[in-house]
């Protein structure tokens, strides 16, 4: 939904997904929904540079938890974690808090109904 809303407003999106056997089919589906770039966590930095999508991302949405794509968020960016599918804690390097002034937020929709 976020990807579709972003596309409607002209906002570029990057979908970071885990490698899987049906990679090409998933990439095409996500791009059909509006994703400008579909990549993996390990290829993110390189793919983001090559895609030339514009300014550095300022918002990340994390439904997996664990290690995430924090390094690509721009100065003052925000990471919102709304899931924990990896069953691992979100890891936040101190240097990103200090030198990039990143913010980290949690969101739980069903807990607020």
QUIBEL-V482283 format. One record per residue. N is the residue number from 1. NEAR is the number of other C-alpha atoms within 8 Angstrom. Layout:
<<N | NEAR> <N | NEAR>>
This chain:
<<1 | 4> <2 | 5> <3 | 10> <4 | 10> <5 | 8> <6 | 12> <7 | 12> <8 | 7> <9 | 6> <10 | 6> <11 | 7> <12 | 9> <13 | 11> <14 | 9> <15 | 10> <16 | 9> <17 | 8> <18 | 6> <19 | 6> <20 | 5> <21 | 4> <22 | 6> <23 | 8> <24 | 6> <25 | 7> <26 | 8> <27 | 9> <28 | 8> <29 | 8> <30 | 11> <31 | 11> <32 | 7> <33 | 8> <34 | 11> <35 | 15> <36 | 10> <37 | 10> <38 | 12> <39 | 11> <40 | 10> <41 | 10> <42 | 5> <43 | 8> <44 | 11> <45 | 8> <46 | 7> <47 | 9> <48 | 10> <49 | 7> <50 | 6> <51 | 7> <52 | 6> <53 | 7> <54 | 4> <55 | 4> <56 | 7> <57 | 9> <58 | 10> <59 | 9> <60 | 12> <61 | 8> <62 | 11> <63 | 9> <64 | 10> <65 | 15> <66 | 11> <67 | 6> <68 | 9> <69 | 9> <70 | 8> <71 | 5> <72 | 8> <73 | 14> <74 | 10> <75 | 8> <76 | 9> <77 | 14> <78 | 12> <79 | 13> <80 | 12> <81 | 14> <82 | 10> <83 | 9> <84 | 12> <85 | 8> <86 | 7> <87 | 8> <88 | 8> <89 | 7> <90 | 8> <91 | 7> <92 | 7> <93 | 6> <94 | 6> <95 | 7> <96 | 11> <97 | 11> <98 | 8> <99 | 6> <100 | 11> <101 | 10> <102 | 14> <103 | 9> <104 | 8> <105 | 8> <106 | 7> <107 | 7> <108 | 8> <109 | 6> <110 | 5> <111 | 5> <112 | 5> <113 | 4>>
